[in-house]
């Protein structure tokens, strides 16, 4: 029973984390058709900014509750600054180019961001454990569990719901859907596609940075944290179908459960099982579980 | 691109042969640098072959690693340590795996090809980092090598593995060139432009992709063996996606104009890295990224398209 509880909790918290880390990727791909490798860089920048902010507050003697808010502030800051710089500075000159080429462009941006992080924050690890400890532990079904970890489930739900609302119930969200449906017709109808792209990219960046910022208290933030996140997020969004919001939820849950099961029962399979699932799903449903197949070009 | 442009490769290949042979009497460090970059350059060549079909493999490290690990495991666990046998075995295993994986890979294009190749390579990474018998993340060393029954030591070992590298690199380059100027290689170029039309003309795009995929894997596997023999060590980083990303970088930089270009590109990369790491280790990736962006934006056909302008007449 205890093991079952542990597996379910681990799976759900991990799925929540995966969703937060990956949803920005699928949003940007869905609207802009850019498979954004720089996402890992945004994640790392979010984590660094948050860790640095939390550390600064802690040395200033501000209570830990406030440092929790710093995590969100960091995500917004990074989203606006980095998102605008990358989108306005580079990507807007490349719209309409080949999808594979955009992968390479964002990969180059990712490499640059990796080193920028080292130059800005140095190579020593940062610790931001205050928010993590602040919430303490709670007993679930006889199993003591970190409340902060459980928060990931709730936050994933909140972010997911907010995105759903934003896309289906707001003007800008509906415009996004139009752009997804057909970019050229949208343009012809007088929709400012460039602005939609900018907004999407900034939101996507913010989500990536939020994933990093919320993870910062759980880990030691050091160079290289973005590298791993990229492939994991890829796995999640590819399983569900690139550009599909529902797909990324399902993808996160599948990866979360598969990983939790393997951690508890077959620890030596922990790393590769995720990619095995990804390869298996891709080989059966090439475009993921939730995306439609596109027509071939003639 | 006109296949005739490859006829100019003869000069380049001859030049490469001369440089490689001349390095036999060069200082040790220089020869070692050449040996390592030629080995890794073969993998970049594999990526470039696929790039001609418009396919970007973000997991070519898979075959690099399979080649290296096959050779290392044979040498350490079975005592078969003849370098020629190791090279053949590593290449064969990489080819066999690619032949099977090819049935899956050949159905994918664009970013899906990139993602799936990435996933396949990460599966192997996941297995290797948890394999304690193979040293997990540290990998393991290859201590004893032999050639025709003679044990190789010190200077002789380096000369022997280097000579093997020369032979293998030249063989791979010639084979690639032969392939690209064959009718199969010529049609491959058309797949990138318009796959459906290729099929209307009676060629199977999937079979062509499969061919190229296996050939690229054979060459990359060989590169992996040579790399393992050169440094006497293998570790899971060989198959991590950032390693594969570097091969993509070199292939992109070199472009698809010449089969020698990826080898020269890798040599340049390793040379620049050697100095950059010494002078300023924290800006190395900034340099890589900036160069990559510059190449994509200003010279989309790769650096070598500037040096070797291609025959425009053949292109419609």
Interface residues (C-beta under 8 A of the other chain):
Chain A: X35 X90 X93 X99 X100 X101 X103 X104 X105 X107 X108 X109 X110 X111 X112 X114 X115 X116 X118 X119 X123 X227 X230 X231 X234 X235 X238 X242 X267 X268 X269 X270 X271 X272 X273 X274 X275 X276 X278 X279 X282 X283 X286 X287 X296 X297 X298
Chain B: X54 X56 X58 X104 X107 X108 X110 X111 X112 X114 X115 X116 X118 X119 X120 X122 X123 X124 X125 X126 X127 X129 X130 X131 X194 X195 X196 X197 X241 X242 X245 X248 X252 X282 X283 X284 X285 X286 X288 X289 X290 X292 X293 X296 X297
